[in-house]
């Protein structure tokens, strides 16, 4: 312990440089805002049932069984709707 105390006393302490995340820049915030806006526009172009299924399942994070109960559908139908919706979103967002 004495040796450790001496080593600490002799070793100058340095403050770490301010490390900012690249996500904290104004550019990153603008890009994130633009991506969010594009996603919202793309979601609006989906059929209502697909939009509801993908929002509840993928954005709200509900289980497939919960989404099925909310929408009055079967789990397999919800999985199909989510899959179709994601495919449509992918097409829309890559073509913009």
C-alpha positions in Angstrom: 0.0 0.0 0.0 2.9 2.3 0.8 4.3 1.7 -2.7 1.0 2.4 -4.3 0.5 5.6 -2.4 4.0 6.8 -3.5 3.4 5.9 -7.1 0.1 7.7 -7.1 1.7 10.8 -5.4 4.5 10.9 -7.9 2.4 10.3 -11.0 0.8 13.4 -12.3 -2.9 13.0 -13.0 -4.1 14.0 -16.4 -7.6 14.9 -17.3 -8.9 13.0 -20.2 -9.7 15.1 -23.2 -13.3 15.9 -23.9 -14.5 13.0 -25.9 -17.7 13.9 -27.8 -19.6 11.4 -29.8 -19.9 11.9 -33.6 -23.6 11.6 -33.0 -23.6 14.8 -31.0 -22.8 17.0 -33.9 -25.3 19.3 -35.6 -24.8 17.4 -38.8 -25.7 14.1 -37.2 -28.8 15.6 -35.6 -29.9 17.0 -38.9 -29.3 13.6 -40.7 -31.2 11.8 -38.0 -34.1 14.2 -38.2 -34.2 13.8 -42.0 -34.1 10.0 -41.7 -37.0 10.1 -39.2 -39.0 12.4 -41.5 -38.4 10.1 -44.5 -39.5 7.1 -42.4 -42.7 8.9 -41.3 -43.5 9.7 -44.9 -42.8 6.2 -46.0 -45.0 4.8 -43.2 -47.9 7.0 -44.3 -47.7 5.4 -47.7 -48.4 1.9 -46.4 -51.8 0.4 -46.2 -53.4 1.0 -42.9 -53.2 -2.6 -41.6 -49.6 -3.0 -42.6 -48.7 0.4 -41.0 -50.5 -0.5 -37.8 -48.8 -4.0 -37.6 -45.3 -2.6 -38.3 -45.6 0.3 -35.9 -46.9 -1.8 -33.1 -44.4 -4.6 -33.6 -41.2 -2.9 -34.8 -41.5 0.6 -33.4 -43.5 0.1 -30.2 -41.8 -3.3 -29.5 -44.9 -5.3 -28.8 -44.9 -9.1 -29.1 -46.6 -10.6 -32.2 -49.3 -12.1 -30.0 -50.1 -8.7 -28.5 -50.3 -7.0 -31.9 -52.5 -9.8 -33.1 -54.9 -9.3 -30.2 -55.0 -5.5 -30.7 -55.7 -5.8 -34.4 -58.0 -8.8 -34.1 -55.9 -11.0 -36.3 -53.8 -14.1 -36.1 -50.1 -14.1 -35.3 -49.2 -15.5 -38.8 -51.2 -12.7 -40.4 -49.3 -10.1 -38.3 -45.9 -11.7 -39.2 -46.9 -11.5 -42.9 -48.1 -7.9 -42.7 -44.9 -6.8 -40.9 -42.8 -8.6 -43.4 -44.6 -7.0 -46.4 -44.5 -3.6 -44.7 -40.8 -3.8 -44.1 -40.3 -4.8 -47.7 -42.4 -1.9 -48.9 -40.5 0.5 -46.6 -37.2 -0.8 -47.9 -38.3 -0.2 -51.5 -39.6 3.3 -50.7 -36.6 4.4 -48.7 -34.0 3.1 -51.2 -35.7 4.7 -54.1 -35.9 8.2 -52.5 
